């Protein structure tokens, strides 16, 4: 098969992943602002989309971590092919769509890494993965970032309520609502500097693996622009299902908490992007929301929801790795195998989309309060598609 064909295939699927990353992670920046009424839903996603695009041009450190760090290629002599990268992207896209349908704020970052690692191991062996980089630049930030953001948000929320005790007692939080416009915008900008770069790194890795680009070089301008536009478009369409979970189901967010959560998230993500850590913005934001919930006196955190989100975080990387590995095994066997993978991936994606349309969540219903339900009916169904539509 001509090398250009699988390269083009990878670029298309990578941009599809970037698109799903956009609507999957819209909640990271705007869920708390929408939940508190600081921003109208459509205004929120428009601002977020524009700033995601701007953020994509601000840094390429994370892209370099992915294209020249996690997967061994080039001078290391390991044969990482575009087909393997394609298979890894399939695992990431399908996991993103599955968790979006369920309304779970899982990590697009770890879905991408899981898919790539699974495909690389199956296609070229364990030596194809630089596990020391995975540990230091992926696993450790994944464990620490939500804790750091949560602690910062907790302290900031407590301080905000203490310093503005009289104003909040009178029910006035106008200043915090205006502040959320700025803090949510910072999260969107930070999201663009981190998440858009992951797809840039994948495309760059593909070009290097196919011999179209020198090993160790960074993403080209057209790659940066394409990835920025793809994630911005996905963001504009809005991940309303996940936005409801983050904004309404983790804790009852008020404006001071939303401001604290967004500010701590933005600071954590921007610092990590500067250091080249490809962390999960979803985990950072969710950790900050939990911290903001704990920082307000008498606030309740719905630990059952948090627990289910944590389980999704835990299984994301291995689940995407399994799908990526299976896709790599089939796609690398023959042209027929590649065709089967493409058909099955398209069928799975269309099925999840059609299922979501049975009970859609839109910008008009994202803040609807849940209706009373029995414990049995609700067990294990937080975020499920039918639950989303019924609320």
Secondary structure, DSSP 8 states (H G I E B T S, - for coil): --HHHHHHHHHHHHHHHHHHHHHHSHHHHHHHHHHHTSS-HHHHHHHHHHHHHHHTTT--HHHHHIIIIIB--GGG-----HHHHHHHHHHHHHHHHHHHHHT----HHHHHHHHHHHHHHHHH-GGGB-HHHHIIIIIHHHHHHHHHHHHHHHHHHHHHHHHTHHHHHTT--HHHHHHHHHHHHHHHHHHHHHHHHHHHHHHHHHHHHTTSS-TT----HHHHHHHHHHHHHHHHH--HHHHHIIIIISB---HHHHHHHHHHHHHHHHHHHHHT----HHHHHHHHHHHHHHHSTT--B-HHHHHHHHHHHHHHHHHHHHHHHHHHHHHTT-HHHHHHHHHHHHHHHHHHHHHHHHT---TTTTT-------HHHHTT-TT-HHHHHH-
